[in-house]
Amino acid sequence: MKKLLILNILIILLISCLGKQNQESEFYIETKASFSHLRHSDWTKNQWIRKPENLKMVHETFKRFGYKKLEGVILELNDEFIINDIYIKKNLDVLLDSLLLTYQNPKTVSKYYLEFWNRRISEKNDSIIYEIVNEFKTQRMKNKKLSIEGHSVNDTLLALLEVEFDYLPLSYQTQKKNFQTLKKFGFHQSAYNVLFQRTEYSELDLEKEKLKKELTKSTEFSYPWLIDTEK
């Protein structure tokens, strides 16, 4: 009987906590940019990124921001690497060299790379993929500054990269700057997370409640660019 009573109390407490959490949940508007679905999806199945004009936009924006700053998202081992949860059992530099060599002289290398380029040709994005691989390798190996086609740079994507990957010393000023940037571009749920739900900012003493009032609420949850990392 005593065990049953304790169990009932635990259930009541759990239900009451869940109810309170739902009641206190606050949702905010979140811009859905053309590239937003790339953020938390499987790149290998994404059709948007296969279009040449979209590949060009992402590439030029990455160049403007700096590929070197983004290499931290690539986990490299001796003969394999992982990027965005995609595992590739090949050395990254060998892969880049082989892709370039195959495109220039398709009769000299293996079936693996030939099939890769045949798929790119069928998708009509082979030339931009070659350009991306070539320029990425040039910057990676020679640290050479690349020319940028400014008209192809996406200001929104560039701002989001600066918020997440421009590793400035964490401070009150950095947190407020990133909050204002996200708010400016309409990523209010992400801006809210910068105030309350991001581990890297949790120790900073910002006027969170005051700044929160600048955000526009929504009646439903939108998956944010910057997710909650404290749950």
N, C-alpha and C positions, 0 to 999 in steps of 0.2 A: 504493500500500500504506500509506504514511504517512497519507494523507488518510482512508483507511478506518479505521485504528487510532484516529485522533483522533475520528472520528464515533462509533465504538463506545464510546469513553471518555465522550463527551458523553451518549450514550443511557443508559449505566450510571449516570452521575451524576444525570441527570434522574429516572430511575426510583427511585434510592435516596432522592432528596430528596422525591419524591412519597410514597414509602412512609413516610418519617419524619414528614411532615406529617400523614398519616392516623393514624399511631400516636400522635402527640401531641395530636390533636384531642380536646377535651373538650366534652361536651354537657351542658346543664343544663335543668331543667324550665322551662316557659314557659306561664303562664296563657293560656288561650284565652277571653278575654272575649267577650261577645256582639258587640262592635263590632270585634274584632281583625282580621277579614277586610277591613275598610275601609282598613287601614293601607297595604297594598301591593297594592291591586287597582284595577280600573277602576271608578270610581264610576258611570259612565254605564250599566254593566251590573249593578250591585248591586241586588238586590231588598230586602235588609234595610233599607237607608236610605230606601226609599220608604214604609215603614209610618209612619203619623202618630205613633204613640207613640215610635218610635225617633228620628224627626226632632225631636220635642219634647225628648227626653232630651239629644240632642247639642246642640241649640240652647240649652237652659237651662244646660248645663255650660259651653258656650262663653261665655255671658253671665257666669256666675260667675267664670270665669277672666279674661275681658276680650277682646272681639273685637279691640280695638286691638292687643293683643299678638300676634294671629294674622295681622294684615294683611301681615306680612312674607312670608307664603307666597304672596301674590298678586303676580305680576309684572305691573305696569301699564305700558302704552305709551299713546300718544295715543288711538287708537281700537280698542284690543284689549287683552286681558289673558289670562294663563295662571294656572291654579290646579290643583295636583296633576296636572300634565301634560295638562290639558284646555285647549285653545286656543279662545278665543271672540273672534271678530272684531267686537267692539262695545266702545264706551266703557263702563266699569263703571257710572258714575253715570247715564248715559243708559239703560242696561239696567235698572237698579233703578227709575228713574222710570217707564219704559215698562211694566214689569211691574205696578207698583202702579196705574197709570192704567188699564191694560187690565182688571184684575180688578174695579175699581170701575165702569168704564163700557166694557164689551166691544165696543161699536159704534164706538168712536172711533179705534181704532188698527189697526195692520197685522195681516196674516194670521199673521206669525211669532209674535207674542205671543198672539194668539187661540188658535192651535194649541197653544202651550205650556200655556195654562190648561186647554184641553180635555183634554189628556193628564193633567194633575193632577186634574181632576174625575173622570176615569175611574178613576184610582188612589185616589180618595177622600182625597187629602192636600192639596187646594187651599187649605183654610183655614189649615193650619199653615204651608204654604209662604208664603202671603201674610203671616202674622204674622212669620215669620223675615225675609223681605225688608224689611218695614216697619221692624222693630226694628233690623236691621242698618244700614239707611240712616239711621235716626234717630241711632244712636250714631256712625256714620261722619261725618255731616254736622254734627251739633250737639254731638257729644261728650257726649251726655246720658246720665246714669246710668239704666239700665233696671231695672225691678223683676224679681225672680227668684223663680220657683216652686221653692223649695228641695227639695221632695219629688221633683222630676224630675231633680235634679242627680245625676250618676253619680260617686261618689267615686273610683272607679278611673280613669276617663277624666280627671277633674280632676287627679289626682296625676301621670298621665303627661304631661299638658300642662305642668304645673309643672316637671317634670324637663327637658322638651325646649325649652320656649319662654319660661320665666321667666328672662330673660337676666341672671342674677346674675353678679357678677365671678367668673371661674373661679379656684377655690382648692382647697386640700386639703379644707376644710370643705364646699364645694359638691359636690365629687366624692363624698365620703363620705355626705353627706345624700342625694344622688340614688341612690347604691348602696343605701342602707338602705330608701329608698322603694320601689324596684323589687323588692327582696327581700321586703319586707313584703307586697306585693300579688301575689307569686308569679311575677314576671317575672325568673327567675334567669338565663336566657341573656342577657337585656338587661343585668342587673346585672353579669354577667361582662364583657360588652362595654364597659361603663362603666369597668371596671378596666383592661382590656387592649387593646380594639379600637376605641376612639373617638378620632379625631384631636384633638378639642378638649381631651381630658384627657391627651394623651400626654406632656406635659412636667411633669405634676404628680407629686410623689413621695409616693405613698400606700403603705401597708402592703398591697400587692396580694395577695401570697401568703397572708398571714394572713387577710384578708377572704374570699378565695376559698374557704376551708375552711367558711365559713358557708353556702355554696350547696349545693343538692341536685342531684346529678348525674342524668342521664338516659341511657338506652341508645341513644337516637336524637335526631337534630337536629330542633328545632322552630324555625320561622322566627320570629325575635324582633321585638318592637316596635321596639327600637333596634338597627339592623343594624350590622355591622362596617363601619367607614368607613376602615379602614387597608389594605384589600386592593386 
